[in-house]
Amino acid sequence: MITSMGNAQVKQLLQWQKKAKQRNKDGIFLVEGIRMSAEVPKERLQNVYVSKSFYEKKKEILDKMQIPCEILADDVFARVSDTQTPQGILCVVKQSIYKFEEVTGGKRVHLMVLDNLQDPGNLGTIFRTAEGAGVSGIILSKDCVDIYNPKTIRSTMGAIYRMPFIYVEDLPEACALLKKKEICLYAAHLDGAHFYDEEDYSGGCAFLIGNEGNGLRDEVAACADVRIKIPMHGQVESLNAAVAASILMYEVCRQRRKE
């Protein structure tokens, strides 16, 4: 059992927990909790750490999962955990590396294109909803929040393991490549010419979703073939980015379900 904060493994966990640069350099990320740990694809699982109390009380879960683990003293585990009330299990998982063609390939693709999203909860919710709505993949501008941020990981509820995604250096350039693939680009925009449910999404489509506070950057909005809007009542000008994205994703799902 590891009882010291000076242990090399503990120091490494703390670095991965706090520093995106270190996570990306080593090609890993951390997940916590029983459900998220149970869903980790076995080929991507690198290490498992549990608290002493978790091991003593819930050893049968580990036996069922057939996961060898390192045991940490409860106070040490609490320090390496990112949550206020740790569940007692933490996994080190290998990052996925997708190519642009993997994310955007296939017939009638349904993509989400995210421009400078900054809230970890929003990004995680979009990933989770995207999986549920049958989205093909997600493209993110390089300045979006880190998908491997611990808060983002928790919000994905496991979709991080299954939803293809890629960060791109130049989002307008990526949009140009989508157009070459005959994928129609729709911008969720306050100046939309049509309501979102007045369009036909039966072909390949991609939705541009902007920053929570500022919306889409002009150069990204200019890439759209069509600008669409969600009807608003009262004094509300716009919806939360994840909520707006969810409405659009499920409209595509609804239309294609009727086919």
N, C-alpha and C positions, 0 to 999 in steps of 0.2 A: 504494500500500500504506500502511495506517495503522500507524505505528510508535510513537506517543506515547499514554501513558495520559491525557494531557490533552485528547485529541481529544473533541469534543462527542458523537460517536456512541458512543465507548467509555464515556464518563461516563453516557450514557443507558442503555446495556446493563447497566452495573453497578447502576444504580437499579432497573431492571426485575428484575434477578436477585435482588436483596435485599429489595425492598419491595413487598409485596402491594398496599398502598394506591396506589402509583404504577402498577402493572400494571393495576389495575382502573380507575383514573382515565383511563388512556390506552387501555383496552380491548384490551390485547394480553397475550401470554404468550410464553415462550421454550421452544424445544425443541432438544435436542442429539442428535447421532448421525446416521449415514447412514440407517438404517431409518426413524426418526421423521421425518427431514427429507423423505425420499422420499414419505411418506404424507400430507404436509400437502396439504389441498385447495388447488388453485392459487388459487381466488378468495379464500382467507384468508391467503395468504402475502404478507407485507409486505416483509421484507428477509432476505437471507442473508449470513452472515459465515463465512469460512473462514480457517484458519491458512495461513501461507505454505507450510509443508511439506505440508499436505493438498492445496493447489492444485497443487503441483509433482508430487506422487506420484499423485494420484487425480483429475486433471483430467478424465479420461474419464467419471467418475461424474457430474460436473457437466454435462458435455456431453450425457450421456444424459438427465439430469433437465431439461436446458434451463433452468437457473436462473442468472440473472445474480447476481453476488456481489461483496461487498467483501472484500478480502484484508487480514488482520491479521498483524502480526509474531507469531511463535510465542509470545514471552513476553507479549505483549498479549492474545492469544487465551486463554492459560492463566489470565490474571487475570479475564477475563469469563466463563470457563467455571465451571459449578457442580460439575464432576466432577474427581476427582483425576488421572485419566488421560484428558484430553480427546480426543475422536475427530476434532476438527478442523473440525466444521461445526455452525453454530448458526443457527436460524431465528427470526425475529420473526413471530408468527402472531396474527391477529385473534381475539379471544374470540368464542364463540358466545353468543347471547342467546335463550333459550327462554322461552316463556310457559307458564303452568301447564297450559293446555288442550293444548298441544303435547306435554307430557310425560305427561299422564294420559289423553289422548283415545284413542279406538279401542275395538274390541271385545276382550273378555277380556284386558285389560291385565295385565301382570305387572310390578309395581313394587317397588323397594327404597326404604325410608324410613329414613334414617340420622339418629340422634340423638346429637349431640355427639361424633362420631368425631374423634380427635385425631392419629392416626398417618398420615403421608403414604403410607407403604407399604401400609397396610390399605386406605385409600381408593382408591389406584390399582389395587390387586389386585381390589377389588370392581368397579370400572369394567371392567376387563379381563374378568373372569369373567362379568359381566352381559352383555356383548356376546356372549360365547360361548354363554351359556345362553338367549339370546333375550329378555332383559328389555326391557320397553318404555321404561322411564325410571327416573331416580333422583331422589328428593326429599331434600334435606339441610337440617337445621336451620341457622340462621344462624351458630351457633358451631362448626360442623364445620370441620376443617382446610381451608385454601384449596386448591381443586382445581387451581389454577394454580401451586402450590408446585412448584419444579423436581423435587423427589423424587417427588411425586405424579405429575407428568407422565410421568416415566420409567417408573413402575410401571404406568401404564395401557397401555403398549406400543401406543399408537395409538388405543385405544378412546376417548380424549378427543375425537377428531375426529368420532366417530359416535354416541356414547351421549347421548341427550337428558337434561338434568338441570336442576334449579332449586334455588336456596337460598330458604328461606321464613323470614319473620320469626317466625311463630307456628306451630310444628309441630302442636300439638293442633287448631288451626283448620284447617290443611291436611288433617289426618286426617278432620275433620268433612266437608270438601268431598268427600273420597274416598268416604265413606259415602253421601253424597247421590247419587253415581254408581253405587251398589250394588257397590262394590268391597269385598271382605271383607278386614279387617285382621287379620293374624296377628302376635303378639308372640313373638319368640324370648326365652323367659323360663325361669328355673330353676323357677318354680312352674307350669310348663305342665301343663295337664290331660291333654293327649294328646301322644304322640310325633309328630314332624313328618311321618312317613310314614303316619300314620293319617288324615290329612285329605284332602279332595278339592279339588284346585286347578284344576279344569276351568273355573271361572268367573273373573271378574276378581279379582285378589288383590294384596295388598301386604304386605310383610314389614317389621316394625319391628325395627331392629338398633340396640343401644345402645352406649354408650361402652365402650372397652376395659377400663377398670378398674371402673366403677360400674354398667354395664349401662344399661337404659332408665330414664329418670326416671319417677317415679310417675305424673305427669300425662300422660306419653306412653303408658306401659304401659296406663293406664286407657282409652285410646282403642281398644284392641284388641277385636275381636269374639271372638277365640279366642287363648288362650295355648298355645304349643306348646314342646316341649323336644326336645333331641337326647340320646339315651341316652348315659350316661357310665359307664365302668368304672374300676376302680382308685381312686386318690385325686384324680383330676382333677375339678374342679367345673364347668369350662366350657372352651369352645374360643376360640381367637383370633377376633376379630370377623369378619375376612375369611374365615376357614375356615368358621365357622358360616354366614355369608351364602352362601358357595359351595354348601354342602350343601343349603340350602333352595332356592336358585335352580335347581340341577340336579334336585331332586325334582320341581319344576314341569315342567321340561323333559322328564323321564322320563315323567311322567303324560300329558302332552300328546302325546308322541311315539307313544303307544299308540292314540291316537284315529284 
